[in-house]
Structure formats: structure tokens, C-alpha cells
Amino acid sequence: MTISALLEGTHVRLSALSPADTAAITRWQHDSEYLRLLDAHPAYPKTEQQIAEWVREGQRGRENFLFGIRTCLDDELIGFLELGEVLWTHRNAWLAIGIGEMAFRGRGYGSEAMRLGLDFAFRELNLHRIQLTVFSYNRPAIHLYEKLGFQREGVYRQYMERDGQRFDMYLYGILRPEWVA
């Protein structure tokens, strides 16, 4: 398997992010639905300089692997995938994904990107465990994670408040043998 085959699917591929990508990512920061699915912090847009710094930080060191999610058809940047906070001693990492372009949400692009990211994590980085968190109101993401084989391992009860209502945050994990099977 070549590295390009490892990072390229039928509809999307994982690529490095470049300084030219910061404009698109900054535009996503004005979509409050996107921000509320992605982060527990208030849905507040970041500047292009803040995004540029995030991209630079995501490409430094051995503990973070930050990818752009691009369409194979026209190379359009539609989201990101990050394997972060890798603990090499224990072979664990956190995973985060965001589909910033609204027209591409719920159409299988995130699912394919997750498969590529998990293949990279388990086959290329030789990690043993990948974990992530998701808010209880993000039903599409929960469905995707469970379909991919993630197991719900814990609940941060009433973790956050949005629009006057309390929501849980779930911890999910998947182990290499579960993914390979």
C-alpha cells in the first residue's frame, strides 16, 4: 500500500494544510452550527491569524497530525481531521474531525475521512487506541462513530449548557484489534 493509497479514498483524501487554506477555515468560523458541533467553547469566530497559528501548531512535533479533508474530484478543502496529543509510550491519541463546508455534511465525506484517519492511525502510526468526545445532541456524529466501531466508554454528565439546556458529553474509544477486525 502506498502512502497516497493510505490517505486517499473514493471521494476524499487527507492532505497537509497550507497557509492558503486558512481563508476557508476562517470562513467556517462564521457558521455557529459547525462551531457548536465541534467545540464546547462559545461559538465565537476565530481570526485568520488564529487559524494560521492552529495550522502551524498542528504541523509541529510528533504529537499532532493535522490533515485537510479534500474532495478527490476538485481538491476542494471541506474539513479537517486531527490526531492529537499522541502518547507514544501508550500508543494512544485523540481524534477530532470537522466538515466545515455545509454542502458536504451528512453525505458520507466525514465517514470516508474517518476511515482514512483510522487506517493512518492504526497502520501507519501503529497506535493502539483512538479516543474522542462528542456532545449528546450530535446524533449524526454518534451514529457515525458507532458504525465505525467506536465504543461508548463514559459520560460527562450535564457537561455543557446550550440555549438554557444541559447536555452530556460522551467519551468514545476504539482499539486497534477492533478496527482491524
Secondary structure as GFF3:
##gff-version 3
##sequence-region A 1 181
A	DSSP	alpha_helix	3	7	.	.	.	ID=ss1
A	DSSP	beta_strand	12	15	.	.	.	ID=ss2
A	DSSP	three_ten_helix	19	21	.	.	.	ID=ss3
A	DSSP	alpha_helix	22	28	.	.	.	ID=ss4
A	DSSP	alpha_helix	32	38	.	.	.	ID=ss5
A	DSSP	alpha_helix	48	58	.	.	.	ID=ss6
A	DSSP	beta_strand	65	71	.	.	.	ID=ss7
A	DSSP	beta_strand	77	87	.	.	.	ID=ss8
A	DSSP	beta_strand	92	99	.	.	.	ID=ss9
A	DSSP	three_ten_helix	102	104	.	.	.	ID=ss10
A	DSSP	alpha_helix	109	119	.	.	.	ID=ss11
A	DSSP	pi_helix	120	124	.	.	.	ID=ss12
A	DSSP	beta_strand	129	135	.	.	.	ID=ss13
A	DSSP	alpha_helix	139	147	.	.	.	ID=ss14
A	DSSP	beta_strand	151	162	.	.	.	ID=ss15
A	DSSP	beta_strand	165	175	.	.	.	ID=ss16
A	DSSP	alpha_helix	176	180	.	.	.	ID=ss17
###
